[in-house]
């Protein structure tokens, strides 16, 4: 699962919510409807979870 959150912890968009085989993937994120600022994206698997910060500049 790959999810984007705003600074308040509200979910902005879920980009992937499917089983994926191991490998490299490209995911498009359409930020047309959100403003510039700091966002967080969270990657979650069965035994792993990681959250990173992203800065969106328009």
Order of alpha helices (4+ residues) and beta strands (2+ residues): beta-beta-beta-beta
